[in-house]
Amino acid sequence: MKKNFSIFSFLLTMTVLLSMLFQSVHKYEHIAQQLSNIQCVHKKSATAEITHEHHNLDFCDVCDYKLSGFIFPVFLHFKINSAELYLNNADFKSKEITQFFKGSLFALRAPPLV
């Protein structure tokens, strides 16, 4: 299994390297084509003559091929389920009112009765 994985890895590496090598060799083909073209010299005269056109609209798919490192961002979505707990807490609006005070509370001191 490890041998198959190493062969597969080697083939993928060679594929990437050969695609980059082919692109570099292909650019030399474009340079050779530009050097073989006849250079035209325009003589400026009083009359305007259109003999041919200059355009650089040739598109080459091999030259436009580029390797780029892109990893599609994966957005993780978490749904948070919060459990609502209802506890019987006695707050100030509670209906549970104690009728009698049992015990003494020393924190509430008042002047002595005379």
C-alpha positions as CSV (number, residue, x, y, z in Angstrom):
1,M,0.0,0.0,0.0
2,K,2.8,2.4,0.8
3,K,4.5,1.6,-2.5
4,N,1.3,2.4,-4.4
5,F,1.0,5.7,-2.5
6,S,4.6,6.7,-3.3
7,I,4.1,5.9,-7.0
8,F,0.9,7.9,-7.1
9,S,2.6,10.8,-5.3
10,F,5.5,10.7,-7.7
11,L,3.2,10.7,-10.8
12,L,1.3,13.7,-9.5
13,T,4.6,15.5,-8.8
14,M,5.9,14.8,-12.3
15,T,2.6,16.0,-13.8
16,V,2.9,19.4,-12.1
17,L,6.6,19.7,-13.0
18,L,6.0,18.8,-16.7
19,S,3.1,21.2,-17.0
20,M,5.4,24.0,-15.7
21,L,8.2,22.9,-18.0
22,F,5.9,22.7,-21.1
23,Q,4.7,26.3,-20.4
24,S,8.3,27.6,-20.2
25,V,9.2,25.8,-23.5
26,H,6.1,27.2,-25.1
27,K,7.1,30.8,-24.3
28,Y,10.3,30.3,-26.3
29,E,8.0,29.3,-29.2
30,H,6.3,32.7,-29.0
31,I,9.6,34.5,-28.9
32,A,10.8,32.6,-32.0
33,Q,7.6,33.5,-33.8
34,Q,8.0,37.2,-32.9
35,L,11.6,37.2,-34.1
36,S,10.6,35.6,-37.4
37,N,8.0,38.3,-38.2
38,I,9.0,41.0,-40.6
39,Q,9.5,44.3,-38.9
40,C,7.6,47.1,-40.5
41,V,8.8,50.7,-40.5
42,H,6.3,53.4,-40.9
43,K,7.4,56.5,-42.7
44,K,5.5,59.6,-41.6
45,S,4.2,61.4,-44.6
46,A,1.5,64.0,-45.3
47,T,-1.1,61.4,-46.4
48,A,-2.4,58.8,-44.0
49,E,-2.0,55.3,-45.5
50,I,-3.4,52.2,-43.8
51,T,-1.5,49.2,-45.1
52,H,-1.9,46.7,-42.3
53,E,-3.0,46.5,-38.7
54,H,-1.1,45.9,-35.5
55,H,-2.9,44.0,-32.9
56,N,-2.0,41.9,-30.0
57,L,-5.3,40.1,-29.5
58,D,-4.0,36.6,-29.8
59,F,-4.8,34.5,-26.8
60,C,-2.8,31.5,-25.9
61,D,-4.4,29.1,-23.5
62,V,-1.1,27.4,-22.7
63,C,0.4,30.8,-21.6
64,D,-2.7,31.7,-19.6
65,Y,-2.5,28.5,-17.6
66,K,-1.3,29.3,-14.0
67,L,-0.8,27.2,-11.0
68,S,-2.2,28.8,-7.9
69,G,-2.6,27.6,-4.4
70,F,-6.1,28.0,-3.3
71,I,-8.0,26.2,-0.6
72,F,-11.7,26.7,-0.6
73,P,-12.6,28.1,2.9
74,V,-14.9,25.8,4.8
75,F,-17.3,27.7,7.0
76,L,-18.4,25.7,10.0
77,H,-21.8,26.4,11.3
78,F,-22.7,25.4,14.8
79,K,-26.2,25.3,16.1
80,I,-26.2,25.9,19.8
81,N,-29.1,24.3,21.6
82,S,-29.5,26.0,24.9
83,A,-31.5,24.2,27.5
84,E,-33.8,26.6,29.4
85,L,-34.1,25.7,33.0
86,Y,-36.9,27.1,35.0
87,L,-36.1,27.0,38.7
88,N,-38.4,28.0,41.5
89,N,-36.6,31.1,42.7
90,A,-38.1,33.5,45.1
91,D,-37.8,37.0,43.8
92,F,-39.3,40.3,44.9
93,K,-42.6,39.6,43.0
94,S,-43.1,36.2,44.5
95,K,-46.5,35.4,45.8
96,E,-45.0,33.4,48.6
97,I,-45.2,35.8,51.5
98,T,-44.4,34.7,54.9
99,Q,-47.0,35.6,57.4
100,F,-45.0,35.4,60.6
101,F,-41.4,36.2,61.3
102,K,-39.7,33.5,63.3
103,G,-36.5,34.3,64.8
104,S,-34.6,37.5,65.3
105,L,-32.7,39.5,62.8
106,F,-29.9,41.5,64.4
107,A,-29.0,43.3,61.3
108,L,-32.2,45.4,61.5
109,R,-31.7,47.4,64.7
110,A,-33.9,50.2,65.9
111,P,-33.8,52.5,68.9
112,P,-34.9,50.8,72.1
113,L,-38.5,51.2,73.2
114,V,-39.0,53.3,76.4
